[in-house]
């Protein structure tokens, strides 16, 4: 997320978020709801599966973001 914030702040993309405030708010609410749901489901999945899966998702996301032009 730090890479994304740095990239967006350099090219002025945050102005688009202000222009699309409703969309931004819906995405923020969805993000919070997803985090809460994930927290509730944390006890359902074993740690030996959950932690490597989340690490892989974050790694793939970071690589895709770094390669984006």
trRosetta pair geometry for C-beta under 8 A, 3 or more apart (Angstrom, degrees):
i j d omega theta_ij theta_ji phi_ij phi_ji
1 4 5.4 -52 -149 37 40 113
1 5 6.2 40 153 -19 70 103
2 5 5.8 -52 -146 38 32 110
2 6 6.3 33 155 -19 65 106
3 6 5.8 -56 -149 37 30 111
3 7 6.2 28 155 -18 65 109
3 62 7.1 107 18 -143 145 80
3 65 5.6 119 98 128 130 129
3 66 6.6 -53 -176 -79 160 75
4 7 5.8 -57 -145 38 30 109
4 8 6.1 22 160 -12 67 110
4 65 6.1 -72 -67 -155 90 140
5 8 6.0 -58 -139 43 27 105
5 9 6.0 25 162 -19 64 111
6 9 6.1 -59 -143 37 24 107
6 10 6.5 26 157 -23 60 108
7 10 6.0 -59 -155 30 28 111
7 11 6.9 -7 163 7 63 109
7 13 7.9 10 119 18 75 135
7 65 7.9 -157 0 175 152 100
8 11 6.6 -75 -145 49 30 89
8 13 4.1 -87 -151 60 85 118
8 14 5.7 100 146 -49 109 80
9 12 8.0 41 -170 -69 28 29
9 13 7.9 -73 -53 41 23 83
9 14 6.4 20 -97 -20 60 125
12 15 5.4 -3 168 2 87 117
13 16 5.4 -35 -171 19 62 117
13 17 7.4 66 138 -19 71 94
14 17 5.3 -41 -159 26 52 117
14 18 7.0 54 146 -18 69 98
15 18 5.7 -52 -157 34 39 113
15 19 6.6 37 147 -18 67 106
16 19 5.6 -57 -150 38 35 112
16 20 6.2 2 159 10 70 110
17 20 6.3 -72 -140 57 28 87
17 21 7.5 74 155 -89 60 50
17 24 4.9 84 -166 -89 87 137
18 21 6.4 5 -163 -68 36 90
18 24 7.9 8 -72 -17 25 157
20 23 4.2 -18 157 36 109 121
20 24 5.9 124 103 -26 79 92
21 24 5.4 -56 -146 38 33 115
21 25 6.3 33 157 -19 67 105
22 25 5.9 -56 -150 36 29 109
22 26 6.5 29 153 -18 64 106
23 26 5.8 -55 -147 36 31 111
23 27 6.3 29 155 -16 65 107
24 27 5.9 -57 -149 38 29 110
24 28 6.3 29 153 -20 64 108
25 28 5.6 -53 -145 36 32 112
25 29 6.3 32 157 -17 66 104
26 29 5.9 -54 -147 38 30 109
26 30 6.3 31 153 -18 63 109
27 30 5.6 -55 -146 39 31 114
27 31 6.3 36 153 -24 64 105
28 31 5.6 -51 -149 33 31 114
28 32 6.5 28 155 -15 64 104
29 32 5.9 -54 -148 38 32 108
29 33 6.2 31 154 -18 66 109
30 33 5.7 -55 -142 40 30 111
30 34 6.1 32 157 -20 65 108
31 34 5.8 -55 -146 37 28 111
31 35 6.4 27 154 -18 62 106
32 35 5.7 -55 -149 36 31 111
32 36 6.4 30 153 -18 65 106
33 36 5.7 -55 -148 38 31 110
33 37 6.2 30 155 -17 66 108
34 37 5.7 -54 -142 40 30 110
34 38 6.1 33 156 -20 64 108
35 38 5.7 -53 -145 38 29 113
35 39 6.4 33 154 -21 62 105
36 39 5.6 -54 -151 34 31 113
36 40 6.5 30 152 -18 64 105
37 40 5.7 -54 -149 36 33 111
37 41 6.3 22 155 -10 66 110
38 41 5.8 -62 -143 44 30 104
38 42 6.8 61 150 -57 61 85
39 42 5.6 -21 -159 -20 35 120
41 44 4.9 -49 -167 25 68 123
41 45 6.7 36 149 -3 90 101
42 45 7.2 -77 -158 44 28 88
42 50 7.2 89 -146 -160 65 164
45 49 5.7 -106 174 80 102 115
45 50 4.6 119 112 -67 119 111
46 49 5.1 79 70 14 86 101
46 50 6.7 -171 90 -9 39 97
47 50 5.6 -62 -127 43 32 108
47 51 5.6 24 -179 -17 72 111
48 51 7.3 -35 -119 31 15 102
48 52 7.5 4 170 2 46 111
49 52 6.9 -77 -161 45 25 98
49 53 6.1 19 157 -18 66 120
50 53 5.9 -67 -148 39 26 111
50 54 6.2 19 162 -14 66 110
51 54 6.0 -57 -144 39 28 107
51 55 6.2 29 157 -19 64 109
52 55 5.5 -55 -143 39 33 114
52 56 6.2 36 157 -22 67 104
53 56 5.8 -54 -150 34 29 111
53 57 6.5 30 152 -19 63 105
54 57 5.6 -51 -147 34 35 113
54 58 6.4 32 156 -15 66 105
55 58 5.9 -57 -148 39 31 109
55 59 6.2 31 154 -20 65 109
56 59 5.7 -55 -144 37 30 112
56 60 6.3 28 159 -16 65 106
57 60 6.1 -56 -147 38 27 107
57 61 6.2 27 155 -18 63 111
58 61 5.6 -57 -146 39 30 113
58 62 6.2 30 157 -20 66 106
59 62 5.8 -54 -147 36 29 109
59 63 6.4 27 156 -18 64 106
60 63 5.8 -55 -147 37 31 111
60 64 6.3 30 156 -17 65 107
61 64 5.9 -56 -146 38 29 109
61 65 6.2 27 156 -17 64 109
62 65 5.7 -57 -145 39 30 110
62 66 6.2 29 157 -20 65 108
63 66 5.8 -56 -146 36 29 110
63 67 6.3 19 158 -11 64 111
64 67 6.0 -64 -146 42 28 105
64 68 6.5 45 152 -43 63 99
65 68 5.6 -40 -151 7 34 120
